[in-house]
Amino acid sequence: MSLEMIPELVPLSQFPTWIRDIRERLRRGPIVLTDNDVAAAVLVEPETWNDLLVELEDLQDALDALTAYEAYRRDPESVRPWQEIRAKLIAEGRLDD
């Protein structure tokens, strides 16, 4: 999913009359709600929100992997073997056997 320019700004003062059209407007993309011309909130469809969370988690996992790899490159002896880490995760109930 690529993020496009936010297509619509809606003042909060117009929100009560605008609520009927919200679903159709959200199909076209995210909407920024403004209060006195200042961004106050962003509305997105639930699917978009979920996609963003998955992408954020994937990016965080990639960053964690890169950080771990850099630590290994600096000091390969400080890294514990996978078997040891796996056994600990299983013992803690955080990984299925």
C-alpha positions as CSV (number, residue, x, y, z in Angstrom):
1,M,0.0,0.0,0.0
2,S,1.4,3.4,-0.9
3,L,0.4,6.5,0.9
4,E,-0.9,9.2,-1.4
5,M,-1.4,12.9,-0.7
6,I,-4.4,13.3,1.7
7,P,-7.2,14.2,-0.7
8,E,-9.6,16.1,1.5
9,L,-9.7,18.5,4.4
10,V,-12.9,18.8,6.5
11,P,-13.4,21.4,9.2
12,L,-14.8,19.9,12.4
13,S,-17.6,22.5,12.3
14,Q,-18.9,20.7,9.1
15,F,-18.8,17.3,10.6
16,P,-22.4,16.9,11.8
17,T,-23.8,17.5,8.3
18,W,-21.1,15.6,6.6
19,I,-21.3,12.3,8.6
20,R,-23.8,10.8,6.2
21,D,-21.3,10.8,3.4
22,I,-18.4,9.6,5.4
23,R,-18.2,6.0,4.1
24,E,-18.2,7.1,0.5
25,R,-15.6,9.8,1.1
26,L,-13.3,7.3,3.0
27,R,-13.4,5.0,0.0
28,R,-11.5,7.7,-1.9
29,G,-8.8,7.9,0.8
30,P,-8.0,9.3,4.2
31,I,-9.6,12.5,5.4
32,V,-8.0,15.1,7.7
33,L,-10.4,16.8,10.1
34,T,-9.3,20.4,10.9
35,D,-10.1,22.7,13.8
36,N,-9.5,26.4,13.0
37,D,-7.4,25.3,9.9
38,V,-5.2,23.1,12.1
39,A,-5.2,19.3,11.5
40,A,-7.0,17.7,14.4
41,A,-7.5,14.1,13.3
42,V,-7.2,11.7,10.4
43,L,-10.0,9.3,9.4
44,V,-9.2,6.1,7.6
45,E,-11.1,3.0,6.7
46,P,-10.4,0.1,9.1
47,E,-8.7,-1.9,6.3
48,T,-6.3,1.0,5.7
49,W,-5.6,1.2,9.4
50,N,-4.9,-2.5,9.7
51,D,-2.7,-2.4,6.6
52,L,-0.7,0.5,8.2
53,L,-0.3,-1.4,11.4
54,V,1.0,-4.5,9.6
55,E,3.4,-2.5,7.6
56,L,4.6,-0.7,10.7
57,E,5.2,-4.0,12.5
58,D,7.1,-5.3,9.5
59,L,9.3,-2.3,9.4
60,Q,10.0,-2.5,13.1
61,D,10.9,-6.2,12.7
62,A,13.3,-5.3,9.8
63,L,14.8,-2.6,12.0
64,D,15.2,-5.0,14.9
65,A,16.9,-7.5,12.5
66,L,19.2,-4.9,11.2
67,T,20.1,-3.8,14.7
68,A,20.8,-7.4,15.7
69,Y,23.0,-7.9,12.6
70,E,25.0,-4.8,13.3
71,A,25.6,-5.9,16.9
72,Y,26.8,-9.3,15.5
73,R,29.1,-7.6,13.1
74,R,30.6,-5.5,15.9
75,D,31.1,-8.5,18.2
76,P,30.3,-12.0,16.8
77,E,31.2,-13.7,20.1
78,S,28.4,-11.8,22.0
79,V,25.6,-13.4,20.0
80,R,23.9,-16.4,21.5
81,P,23.1,-19.4,19.3
82,W,19.6,-19.7,17.9
83,Q,19.1,-23.1,19.7
84,E,19.6,-21.3,23.1
85,I,17.3,-18.5,22.3
86,R,14.6,-20.9,20.9
87,A,14.8,-23.1,24.1
88,K,14.3,-20.0,26.3
89,L,11.3,-18.7,24.2
90,I,9.7,-22.2,24.4
91,A,10.2,-22.3,28.1
92,E,8.6,-18.9,28.5
93,G,5.6,-20.0,26.4
94,R,6.4,-17.4,23.7
95,L,7.2,-19.9,21.0
96,D,5.5,-23.2,20.1
97,D,7.7,-26.3,20.1
